[in-house]
Amino acid sequence: MEKEKPDLVERMAQLMAEERAETARRKKKMRRYGLIGSAAILAAFALWLMRVFSRRR
């Protein structure tokens, strides 16, 4: 019974490390998509502004 405890602790530590790595990857991916989305919205707004102001002339 005593031999199983270190294995369980090691497995838990490994699972926690894998979960932290997965969370870091997910955060990085979300940050990248957030930046791309924000840039796309800003570009669309800039194009709309250019169209609006070009009509008035």
CHARMM internal coordinates of N, CA and C (Angstrom, degrees):
IC EDIT
DIST 1 N 1 CA 1.4502
DIST 1 CA 1 C 1.5287
ANGL 1 N 1 CA 1 C 110.91
DIST 1 C 2 N 1.3099
ANGL 1 CA 1 C 2 N 117.49
DIHE 1 N 1 CA 1 C 2 N -36.33
DIST 2 N 2 CA 1.4655
ANGL 1 C 2 N 2 CA 120.98
DIHE 1 CA 1 C 2 N 2 CA -179.21
DIST 2 CA 2 C 1.5290
ANGL 2 N 2 CA 2 C 111.82
DIHE 1 C 2 N 2 CA 2 C -68.20
DIST 2 C 3 N 1.3345
ANGL 2 CA 2 C 3 N 116.87
DIHE 2 N 2 CA 2 C 3 N -28.20
DIST 3 N 3 CA 1.4661
ANGL 2 C 3 N 3 CA 119.25
DIHE 2 CA 2 C 3 N 3 CA -178.68
DIST 3 CA 3 C 1.5251
ANGL 3 N 3 CA 3 C 112.00
DIHE 2 C 3 N 3 CA 3 C -71.73
DIST 3 C 4 N 1.3252
ANGL 3 CA 3 C 4 N 117.96
DIHE 3 N 3 CA 3 C 4 N -25.48
DIST 4 N 4 CA 1.4601
ANGL 3 C 4 N 4 CA 120.70
DIHE 3 CA 3 C 4 N 4 CA -177.84
DIST 4 CA 4 C 1.5237
ANGL 4 N 4 CA 4 C 112.69
DIHE 3 C 4 N 4 CA 4 C -76.13
DIST 4 C 5 N 1.3057
ANGL 4 CA 4 C 5 N 118.73
DIHE 4 N 4 CA 4 C 5 N -28.38
DIST 5 N 5 CA 1.4630
ANGL 4 C 5 N 5 CA 121.16
DIHE 4 CA 4 C 5 N 5 CA -176.44
DIST 5 CA 5 C 1.5293
ANGL 5 N 5 CA 5 C 113.40
DIHE 4 C 5 N 5 CA 5 C -61.13
DIST 5 C 6 N 1.3323
ANGL 5 CA 5 C 6 N 119.55
DIHE 5 N 5 CA 5 C 6 N -48.27
DIST 6 N 6 CA 1.4746
ANGL 5 C 6 N 6 CA 117.78
DIHE 5 CA 5 C 6 N 6 CA 178.30
DIST 6 CA 6 C 1.5231
ANGL 6 N 6 CA 6 C 112.05
DIHE 5 C 6 N 6 CA 6 C -60.69
DIST 6 C 7 N 1.3395
ANGL 6 CA 6 C 7 N 117.21
DIHE 6 N 6 CA 6 C 7 N -36.98
DIST 7 N 7 CA 1.4618
ANGL 6 C 7 N 7 CA 119.63
DIHE 6 CA 6 C 7 N 7 CA 178.03
DIST 7 CA 7 C 1.5229
ANGL 7 N 7 CA 7 C 110.98
DIHE 6 C 7 N 7 CA 7 C -63.20
DIST 7 C 8 N 1.3113
ANGL 7 CA 7 C 8 N 116.08
DIHE 7 N 7 CA 7 C 8 N -41.99
DIST 8 N 8 CA 1.4603
ANGL 7 C 8 N 8 CA 120.71
DIHE 7 CA 7 C 8 N 8 CA 178.96
DIST 8 CA 8 C 1.5270
ANGL 8 N 8 CA 8 C 110.75
DIHE 7 C 8 N 8 CA 8 C -63.56
DIST 8 C 9 N 1.3182
ANGL 8 CA 8 C 9 N 116.76
DIHE 8 N 8 CA 8 C 9 N -43.43
DIST 9 N 9 CA 1.4704
ANGL 8 C 9 N 9 CA 121.12
DIHE 8 CA 8 C 9 N 9 CA 178.70
DIST 9 CA 9 C 1.5191
ANGL 9 N 9 CA 9 C 110.19
DIHE 8 C 9 N 9 CA 9 C -64.12
DIST 9 C 10 N 1.3345
ANGL 9 CA 9 C 10 N 116.70
DIHE 9 N 9 CA 9 C 10 N -42.41
DIST 10 N 10 CA 1.4685
ANGL 9 C 10 N 10 CA 119.90
DIHE 9 CA 9 C 10 N 10 CA 178.93
DIST 10 CA 10 C 1.5239
ANGL 10 N 10 CA 10 C 110.88
DIHE 9 C 10 N 10 CA 10 C -64.47
DIST 10 C 11 N 1.3359
ANGL 10 CA 10 C 11 N 116.53
DIHE 10 N 10 CA 10 C 11 N -41.22
DIST 11 N 11 CA 1.4684
ANGL 10 C 11 N 11 CA 119.56
DIHE 10 CA 10 C 11 N 11 CA 179.18
DIST 11 CA 11 C 1.5220
ANGL 11 N 11 CA 11 C 110.96
DIHE 10 C 11 N 11 CA 11 C -64.80
DIST 11 C 12 N 1.3197
ANGL 11 CA 11 C 12 N 116.51
DIHE 11 N 11 CA 11 C 12 N -41.34
DIST 12 N 12 CA 1.4649
ANGL 11 C 12 N 12 CA 120.02
DIHE 11 CA 11 C 12 N 12 CA 178.19
DIST 12 CA 12 C 1.5287
ANGL 12 N 12 CA 12 C 110.58
DIHE 11 C 12 N 12 CA 12 C -63.34
DIST 12 C 13 N 1.3265
ANGL 12 CA 12 C 13 N 116.49
DIHE 12 N 12 CA 12 C 13 N -42.97
DIST 13 N 13 CA 1.4672
ANGL 12 C 13 N 13 CA 120.13
DIHE 12 CA 12 C 13 N 13 CA 179.03
DIST 13 CA 13 C 1.5224
ANGL 13 N 13 CA 13 C 110.43
DIHE 12 C 13 N 13 CA 13 C -62.97
DIST 13 C 14 N 1.3260
ANGL 13 CA 13 C 14 N 116.65
DIHE 13 N 13 CA 13 C 14 N -40.23
DIST 14 N 14 CA 1.4643
ANGL 13 C 14 N 14 CA 120.35
DIHE 13 CA 13 C 14 N 14 CA 179.40
DIST 14 CA 14 C 1.5340
ANGL 14 N 14 CA 14 C 110.24
DIHE 13 C 14 N 14 CA 14 C -66.21
DIST 14 C 15 N 1.3240
ANGL 14 CA 14 C 15 N 116.78
DIHE 14 N 14 CA 14 C 15 N -43.81
DIST 15 N 15 CA 1.4655
ANGL 14 C 15 N 15 CA 120.03
DIHE 14 CA 14 C 15 N 15 CA 178.56
DIST 15 CA 15 C 1.5231
ANGL 15 N 15 CA 15 C 111.57
DIHE 14 C 15 N 15 CA 15 C -62.02
DIST 15 C 16 N 1.3217
ANGL 15 CA 15 C 16 N 116.89
DIHE 15 N 15 CA 15 C 16 N -40.92
DIST 16 N 16 CA 1.4599
ANGL 15 C 16 N 16 CA 120.48
DIHE 15 CA 15 C 16 N 16 CA 179.20
DIST 16 CA 16 C 1.5298
ANGL 16 N 16 CA 16 C 110.81
DIHE 15 C 16 N 16 CA 16 C -65.35
DIST 16 C 17 N 1.3308
ANGL 16 CA 16 C 17 N 116.81
DIHE 16 N 16 CA 16 C 17 N -39.82
DIST 17 N 17 CA 1.4629
ANGL 16 C 17 N 17 CA 120.46
DIHE 16 CA 16 C 17 N 17 CA 178.79
DIST 17 CA 17 C 1.5259
ANGL 17 N 17 CA 17 C 110.36
DIHE 16 C 17 N 17 CA 17 C -65.11
DIST 17 C 18 N 1.3355
ANGL 17 CA 17 C 18 N 116.44
DIHE 17 N 17 CA 17 C 18 N -42.15
DIST 18 N 18 CA 1.4662
ANGL 17 C 18 N 18 CA 119.83
DIHE 17 CA 17 C 18 N 18 CA 178.41
DIST 18 CA 18 C 1.5276
ANGL 18 N 18 CA 18 C 110.85
DIHE 17 C 18 N 18 CA 18 C -64.31
DIST 18 C 19 N 1.3112
ANGL 18 CA 18 C 19 N 116.15
DIHE 18 N 18 CA 18 C 19 N -39.23
DIST 19 N 19 CA 1.4699
ANGL 18 C 19 N 19 CA 119.82
DIHE 18 CA 18 C 19 N 19 CA 179.25
DIST 19 CA 19 C 1.5274
ANGL 19 N 19 CA 19 C 111.27
DIHE 18 C 19 N 19 CA 19 C -65.65
DIST 19 C 20 N 1.3344
ANGL 19 CA 19 C 20 N 116.60
DIHE 19 N 19 CA 19 C 20 N -40.29
DIST 20 N 20 CA 1.4775
ANGL 19 C 20 N 20 CA 119.88
DIHE 19 CA 19 C 20 N 20 CA 176.79
DIST 20 CA 20 C 1.5192
ANGL 20 N 20 CA 20 C 110.89
DIHE 19 C 20 N 20 CA 20 C -63.21
DIST 20 C 21 N 1.3368
ANGL 20 CA 20 C 21 N 116.77
DIHE 20 N 20 CA 20 C 21 N -40.90
DIST 21 N 21 CA 1.4697
ANGL 20 C 21 N 21 CA 120.38
DIHE 20 CA 20 C 21 N 21 CA 179.36
DIST 21 CA 21 C 1.5259
ANGL 21 N 21 CA 21 C 110.19
DIHE 20 C 21 N 21 CA 21 C -64.79
DIST 21 C 22 N 1.3293
ANGL 21 CA 21 C 22 N 117.04
DIHE 21 N 21 CA 21 C 22 N -42.19
DIST 22 N 22 CA 1.4650
ANGL 21 C 22 N 22 CA 121.27
DIHE 21 CA 21 C 22 N 22 CA 178.82
DIST 22 CA 22 C 1.5315
ANGL 22 N 22 CA 22 C 110.98
DIHE 21 C 22 N 22 CA 22 C -63.69
DIST 22 C 23 N 1.3156
ANGL 22 CA 22 C 23 N 116.52
DIHE 22 N 22 CA 22 C 23 N -41.37
DIST 23 N 23 CA 1.4635
ANGL 22 C 23 N 23 CA 120.86
DIHE 22 CA 22 C 23 N 23 CA 178.48
DIST 23 CA 23 C 1.5254
ANGL 23 N 23 CA 23 C 110.36
DIHE 22 C 23 N 23 CA 23 C -63.05
DIST 23 C 24 N 1.3179
ANGL 23 CA 23 C 24 N 116.61
DIHE 23 N 23 CA 23 C 24 N -41.23
DIST 24 N 24 CA 1.4675
ANGL 23 C 24 N 24 CA 120.28
DIHE 23 CA 23 C 24 N 24 CA 179.02
DIST 24 CA 24 C 1.5268
ANGL 24 N 24 CA 24 C 110.55
DIHE 23 C 24 N 24 CA 24 C -63.92
DIST 24 C 25 N 1.3340
ANGL 24 CA 24 C 25 N 116.32
DIHE 24 N 24 CA 24 C 25 N -42.16
DIST 25 N 25 CA 1.4768
ANGL 24 C 25 N 25 CA 119.50
DIHE 24 CA 24 C 25 N 25 CA 177.84
DIST 25 CA 25 C 1.5214
ANGL 25 N 25 CA 25 C 110.91
DIHE 24 C 25 N 25 CA 25 C -63.19
DIST 25 C 26 N 1.3342
ANGL 25 CA 25 C 26 N 116.10
DIHE 25 N 25 CA 25 C 26 N -42.36
DIST 26 N 26 CA 1.4634
ANGL 25 C 26 N 26 CA 120.54
DIHE 25 CA 25 C 26 N 26 CA -179.80
DIST 26 CA 26 C 1.5202
ANGL 26 N 26 CA 26 C 110.95
DIHE 25 C 26 N 26 CA 26 C -63.57
DIST 26 C 27 N 1.3267
ANGL 26 CA 26 C 27 N 117.11
DIHE 26 N 26 CA 26 C 27 N -42.70
DIST 27 N 27 CA 1.4678
ANGL 26 C 27 N 27 CA 120.74
DIHE 26 CA 26 C 27 N 27 CA 179.18
DIST 27 CA 27 C 1.5270
ANGL 27 N 27 CA 27 C 110.93
DIHE 26 C 27 N 27 CA 27 C -62.47
DIST 27 C 28 N 1.3395
ANGL 27 CA 27 C 28 N 115.86
DIHE 27 N 27 CA 27 C 28 N -43.23
DIST 28 N 28 CA 1.4608
ANGL 27 C 28 N 28 CA 120.14
DIHE 27 CA 27 C 28 N 28 CA -179.79
DIST 28 CA 28 C 1.5275
ANGL 28 N 28 CA 28 C 110.51
DIHE 27 C 28 N 28 CA 28 C -62.20
DIST 28 C 29 N 1.3306
ANGL 28 CA 28 C 29 N 116.05
DIHE 28 N 28 CA 28 C 29 N -42.48
DIST 29 N 29 CA 1.4626
ANGL 28 C 29 N 29 CA 121.02
DIHE 28 CA 28 C 29 N 29 CA 179.86
DIST 29 CA 29 C 1.5305
ANGL 29 N 29 CA 29 C 110.44
DIHE 28 C 29 N 29 CA 29 C -64.58
DIST 29 C 30 N 1.3270
ANGL 29 CA 29 C 30 N 116.82
DIHE 29 N 29 CA 29 C 30 N -44.68
DIST 30 N 30 CA 1.4640
ANGL 29 C 30 N 30 CA 120.62
DIHE 29 CA 29 C 30 N 30 CA 179.71
DIST 30 CA 30 C 1.5256
ANGL 30 N 30 CA 30 C 111.12
DIHE 29 C 30 N 30 CA 30 C -63.51
DIST 30 C 31 N 1.3319
ANGL 30 CA 30 C 31 N 116.84
DIHE 30 N 30 CA 30 C 31 N -39.56
DIST 31 N 31 CA 1.4518
ANGL 30 C 31 N 31 CA 120.64
DIHE 30 CA 30 C 31 N 31 CA 179.35
DIST 31 CA 31 C 1.5258
ANGL 31 N 31 CA 31 C 109.80
DIHE 30 C 31 N 31 CA 31 C -63.47
DIST 31 C 32 N 1.3495
ANGL 31 CA 31 C 32 N 116.63
DIHE 31 N 31 CA 31 C 32 N -42.64
DIST 32 N 32 CA 1.4599
ANGL 31 C 32 N 32 CA 120.53
DIHE 31 CA 31 C 32 N 32 CA -179.79
DIST 32 CA 32 C 1.5211
ANGL 32 N 32 CA 32 C 110.47
DIHE 31 C 32 N 32 CA 32 C -63.40
DIST 32 C 33 N 1.3493
ANGL 32 CA 32 C 33 N 117.11
DIHE 32 N 32 CA 32 C 33 N -47.25
DIST 33 N 33 CA 1.4650
ANGL 32 C 33 N 33 CA 119.50
DIHE 32 CA 32 C 33 N 33 CA 179.85
DIST 33 CA 33 C 1.5187
ANGL 33 N 33 CA 33 C 111.63
DIHE 32 C 33 N 33 CA 33 C -66.51
DIST 33 C 34 N 1.3110
ANGL 33 CA 33 C 34 N 117.33
DIHE 33 N 33 CA 33 C 34 N -32.35
DIST 34 N 34 CA 1.4597
ANGL 33 C 34 N 34 CA 120.51
DIHE 33 CA 33 C 34 N 34 CA 176.51
DIST 34 CA 34 C 1.5155
ANGL 34 N 34 CA 34 C 111.28
DIHE 33 C 34 N 34 CA 34 C -63.93
DIST 34 C 35 N 1.3256
ANGL 34 CA 34 C 35 N 116.07
DIHE 34 N 34 CA 34 C 35 N -42.61
DIST 35 N 35 CA 1.4661
ANGL 34 C 35 N 35 CA 119.78
DIHE 34 CA 34 C 35 N 35 CA 178.43
DIST 35 CA 35 C 1.5218
ANGL 35 N 35 CA 35 C 111.37
DIHE 34 C 35 N 35 CA 35 C -66.28
DIST 35 C 36 N 1.3295
ANGL 35 CA 35 C 36 N 116.65
DIHE 35 N 35 CA 35 C 36 N -41.96
DIST 36 N 36 CA 1.4665
ANGL 35 C 36 N 36 CA 120.05
DIHE 35 CA 35 C 36 N 36 CA 179.03
DIST 36 CA 36 C 1.5241
ANGL 36 N 36 CA 36 C 110.44
DIHE 35 C 36 N 36 CA 36 C -63.88
DIST 36 C 37 N 1.3271
ANGL 36 CA 36 C 37 N 116.34
DIHE 36 N 36 CA 36 C 37 N -42.82
DIST 37 N 37 CA 1.4639
ANGL 36 C 37 N 37 CA 120.06
DIHE 36 CA 36 C 37 N 37 CA 179.50
DIST 37 CA 37 C 1.5123
ANGL 37 N 37 CA 37 C 112.03
DIHE 36 C 37 N 37 CA 37 C -63.84
DIST 37 C 38 N 1.3304
ANGL 37 CA 37 C 38 N 116.27
DIHE 37 N 37 CA 37 C 38 N -43.66
DIST 38 N 38 CA 1.4625
ANGL 37 C 38 N 38 CA 120.09
DIHE 37 CA 37 C 38 N 38 CA 178.97
DIST 38 CA 38 C 1.5249
ANGL 38 N 38 CA 38 C 111.02
DIHE 37 C 38 N 38 CA 38 C -63.31
DIST 38 C 39 N 1.3242
ANGL 38 CA 38 C 39 N 116.49
DIHE 38 N 38 CA 38 C 39 N -41.37
DIST 39 N 39 CA 1.4691
ANGL 38 C 39 N 39 CA 120.25
DIHE 38 CA 38 C 39 N 39 CA 179.11
DIST 39 CA 39 C 1.5266
ANGL 39 N 39 CA 39 C 110.45
DIHE 38 C 39 N 39 CA 39 C -64.51
DIST 39 C 40 N 1.3206
ANGL 39 CA 39 C 40 N 117.45
DIHE 39 N 39 CA 39 C 40 N -39.07
DIST 40 N 40 CA 1.4663
ANGL 39 C 40 N 40 CA 120.69
DIHE 39 CA 39 C 40 N 40 CA 179.67
DIST 40 CA 40 C 1.5250
ANGL 40 N 40 CA 40 C 110.75
DIHE 39 C 40 N 40 CA 40 C -65.50
DIST 40 C 41 N 1.3218
ANGL 40 CA 40 C 41 N 116.88
DIHE 40 N 40 CA 40 C 41 N -43.03
DIST 41 N 41 CA 1.4674
ANGL 40 C 41 N 41 CA 120.38
DIHE 40 CA 40 C 41 N 41 CA 178.58
DIST 41 CA 41 C 1.5278
ANGL 41 N 41 CA 41 C 110.74
DIHE 40 C 41 N 41 CA 41 C -63.79
DIST 41 C 42 N 1.3181
ANGL 41 CA 41 C 42 N 116.35
DIHE 41 N 41 CA 41 C 42 N -42.79
DIST 42 N 42 CA 1.4637
ANGL 41 C 42 N 42 CA 120.77
DIHE 41 CA 41 C 42 N 42 CA 178.87
DIST 42 CA 42 C 1.5244
ANGL 42 N 42 CA 42 C 110.93
DIHE 41 C 42 N 42 CA 42 C -63.87
DIST 42 C 43 N 1.3270
ANGL 42 CA 42 C 43 N 117.53
DIHE 42 N 42 CA 42 C 43 N -41.13
DIST 43 N 43 CA 1.4613
ANGL 42 C 43 N 43 CA 121.27
DIHE 42 CA 42 C 43 N 43 CA 178.88
DIST 43 CA 43 C 1.5275
ANGL 43 N 43 CA 43 C 110.43
DIHE 42 C 43 N 43 CA 43 C -64.28
DIST 43 C 44 N 1.3238
ANGL 43 CA 43 C 44 N 116.98
DIHE 43 N 43 CA 43 C 44 N -42.69
DIST 44 N 44 CA 1.4700
ANGL 43 C 44 N 44 CA 120.29
DIHE 43 CA 43 C 44 N 44 CA 179.20
DIST 44 CA 44 C 1.5247
ANGL 44 N 44 CA 44 C 110.18
DIHE 43 C 44 N 44 CA 44 C -63.03
DIST 44 C 45 N 1.3281
ANGL 44 CA 44 C 45 N 117.06
DIHE 44 N 44 CA 44 C 45 N -41.62
DIST 45 N 45 CA 1.4612
ANGL 44 C 45 N 45 CA 120.96
DIHE 44 CA 44 C 45 N 45 CA 178.42
DIST 45 CA 45 C 1.5283
ANGL 45 N 45 CA 45 C 111.08
DIHE 44 C 45 N 45 CA 45 C -63.48
DIST 45 C 46 N 1.3431
ANGL 45 CA 45 C 46 N 116.78
DIHE 45 N 45 CA 45 C 46 N -42.26
DIST 46 N 46 CA 1.4691
ANGL 45 C 46 N 46 CA 120.73
DIHE 45 CA 45 C 46 N 46 CA 179.06
DIST 46 CA 46 C 1.5270
ANGL 46 N 46 CA 46 C 110.72
DIHE 45 C 46 N 46 CA 46 C -63.83
DIST 46 C 47 N 1.3283
ANGL 46 CA 46 C 47 N 116.94
DIHE 46 N 46 CA 46 C 47 N -41.46
DIST 47 N 47 CA 1.4689
ANGL 46 C 47 N 47 CA 119.41
DIHE 46 CA 46 C 47 N 47 CA 178.02
DIST 47 CA 47 C 1.5262
ANGL 47 N 47 CA 47 C 111.13
DIHE 46 C 47 N 47 CA 47 C -64.78
DIST 47 C 48 N 1.3193
ANGL 47 CA 47 C 48 N 116.49
DIHE 47 N 47 CA 47 C 48 N -40.12
DIST 48 N 48 CA 1.4617
ANGL 47 C 48 N 48 CA 120.57
DIHE 47 CA 47 C 48 N 48 CA 177.72
DIST 48 CA 48 C 1.5284
ANGL 48 N 48 CA 48 C 110.57
DIHE 47 C 48 N 48 CA 48 C -62.19
DIST 48 C 49 N 1.3413
ANGL 48 CA 48 C 49 N 116.47
DIHE 48 N 48 CA 48 C 49 N -44.55
DIST 49 N 49 CA 1.4665
ANGL 48 C 49 N 49 CA 119.95
DIHE 48 CA 48 C 49 N 49 CA 178.04
DIST 49 CA 49 C 1.5252
ANGL 49 N 49 CA 49 C 111.33
DIHE 48 C 49 N 49 CA 49 C -60.51
DIST 49 C 50 N 1.3314
ANGL 49 CA 49 C 50 N 116.67
DIHE 49 N 49 CA 49 C 50 N -43.27
DIST 50 N 50 CA 1.4603
ANGL 49 C 50 N 50 CA 119.74
DIHE 49 CA 49 C 50 N 50 CA 179.63
DIST 50 CA 50 C 1.5268
ANGL 50 N 50 CA 50 C 110.53
DIHE 49 C 50 N 50 CA 50 C -61.57
DIST 50 C 51 N 1.3340
ANGL 50 CA 50 C 51 N 116.57
DIHE 50 N 50 CA 50 C 51 N -40.30
DIST 51 N 51 CA 1.4635
ANGL 50 C 51 N 51 CA 120.34
DIHE 50 CA 50 C 51 N 51 CA -179.84
DIST 51 CA 51 C 1.5246
ANGL 51 N 51 CA 51 C 111.08
DIHE 50 C 51 N 51 CA 51 C -66.82
DIST 51 C 52 N 1.3199
ANGL 51 CA 51 C 52 N 116.33
DIHE 51 N 51 CA 51 C 52 N -42.22
DIST 52 N 52 CA 1.4654
ANGL 51 C 52 N 52 CA 120.38
DIHE 51 CA 51 C 52 N 52 CA -179.85
DIST 52 CA 52 C 1.5253
ANGL 52 N 52 CA 52 C 110.60
DIHE 51 C 52 N 52 CA 52 C -63.44
DIST 52 C 53 N 1.3235
ANGL 52 CA 52 C 53 N 117.52
DIHE 52 N 52 CA 52 C 53 N -46.69
DIST 53 N 53 CA 1.4554
ANGL 52 C 53 N 53 CA 119.83
DIHE 52 CA 52 C 53 N 53 CA -176.89
DIST 53 CA 53 C 1.5240
ANGL 53 N 53 CA 53 C 112.56
DIHE 52 C 53 N 53 CA 53 C -74.63
DIST 53 C 54 N 1.3180
ANGL 53 CA 53 C 54 N 119.13
DIHE 53 N 53 CA 53 C 54 N -24.46
DIST 54 N 54 CA 1.4672
ANGL 53 C 54 N 54 CA 120.34
DIHE 53 CA 53 C 54 N 54 CA 178.16
DIST 54 CA 54 C 1.5218
ANGL 54 N 54 CA 54 C 111.26
DIHE 53 C 54 N 54 CA 54 C -75.63
DIST 54 C 55 N 1.3308
ANGL 54 CA 54 C 55 N 117.84
DIHE 54 N 54 CA 54 C 55 N -25.54
DIST 55 N 55 CA 1.4687
ANGL 54 C 55 N 55 CA 121.19
DIHE 54 CA 54 C 55 N 55 CA 178.29
DIST 55 CA 55 C 1.5234
ANGL 55 N 55 CA 55 C 111.85
DIHE 54 C 55 N 55 CA 55 C -71.69
DIST 55 C 56 N 1.3091
ANGL 55 CA 55 C 56 N 117.53
DIHE 55 N 55 CA 55 C 56 N -32.20
DIST 56 N 56 CA 1.4665
ANGL 55 C 56 N 56 CA 121.34
DIHE 55 CA 55 C 56 N 56 CA -174.66
DIST 56 CA 56 C 1.5252
ANGL 56 N 56 CA 56 C 112.89
DIHE 55 C 56 N 56 CA 56 C -71.18
DIST 56 C 57 N 1.2967
ANGL 56 CA 56 C 57 N 117.06
DIHE 56 N 56 CA 56 C 57 N -19.33
DIST 57 N 57 CA 1.4757
ANGL 56 C 57 N 57 CA 118.54
DIHE 56 CA 56 C 57 N 57 CA -177.62
DIST 57 CA 57 C 1.4933
ANGL 57 N 57 CA 57 C 112.62
DIHE 56 C 57 N 57 CA 57 C -80.97
END
COOR INIT
IC SEED 1 N 1 CA 1 C
IC BUILD
